């Protein structure tokens, strides 16, 4: 295979990915005006449903525009030798491969983020603001950006530098050592993400004593779930949307409730949501997801090791000086069909696990408060109650509200 053939394959993958995503979005948009299923008739009244439809249409049009812009920008970078240009800039500062790679990706990621910031700003301060979700201040928005850049430099840059160092020292066997490092990093982040990373962006406080804490502790004791760490996070700092999640293992195990969740739901509904989260832990879903992510990382790194030494990868995207970091760009695009398939599989298991966690909450607590909580959360986020099945299959990590409620009532 020559570089030109591989170049056209890469371009074809980019265009096909774009078209498939837009076709799925188009099919989904055709269901925006479907009547609400009778089982969900109490979620929206006529005015709220009209608002939900407007929110979906607005996001659909905005998604079309941003996706097209991203595709045009990416294709332009490929067609006009953008990677060769960035690589030359990086090489003008140093001859050390690790630092060249860090500068190379630093320029690309910083440029990409700067170009995408106006779209993120518009989504936050125009779309989300118009529909009553946004609580983010401009100061918080830009501080989040700066913190994100710092985190990317420290964590992303550190991992990239380590992988390239393994490559320099061990050659094609680098993937084994890189896999070990990625696995340890994944375990560490699962353990300590809530303690180390979340506080950089949000304030977490222990749930104060009272009716809610007593109800949660009573439920945890009932199902034999040792829980000392129950935290409230200031989600209202950025949005009115609510959430809850479980994180960590052992002593680092904790339940985190958004303050918006506490404000929107009754005590028994919050306990039902927590019972669902406990279900994920009891059914070993968290362990499954962690092991799966580690195995997929190993597969990706192994395949990378088979092709990274081929100059064809760099030449295909217009860079004559073959190097690890340039080959990584080409490989990432060529690997995307595989990642799409693995993503579909993981979404399937995720939806399956949601049913199992719902069933656990039903068996150990009650189905009625979980159903009402799901309806309230859907209403408050103006969620789509009638998505297209193909869109659900491709993009949803959770089952639709209708399917969850029907299964809970079965």
Buried (B, 14 or more C-beta within 10 A) or exposed (E): EEBEEBBEBBBEBBEEBBEEBBEBBEBBBEBBEEEBBEBBEEBBEEEEBEBBBBBBEBBBEBBBEBBEEBBEBBBEBBEEBBBBBBBEEBBEEEEEBBBBBBBBBBBBBEBBBEEBEEBBBBBBBEBBBEBEBBBBEEEBBEEBBEEEBEBBBEEBBEBBBBBBBBBEEBEEEBBBBBBBBBBEBBEEBBBBEBBEBBEEBBEBEEBEEEEBBEBBBEBBEEBEBEBEBBBBBBBBBBBBBBBBEBBBEEEBBBBBBBBBBBEBBEBBBBBBBBBBBBBBBBBEBBEBBBEBBBEBBBBBBEBBBEBBBBBBBBBBBBBEEBBBBBBBBBBEBBBBEEEBEBBEEBBEBBBEBBBBBBBBBBEBBBBBBBBBBBBBBBBBBBBBBBBBEEBBBBBBEBBBBBBBBEBBEE
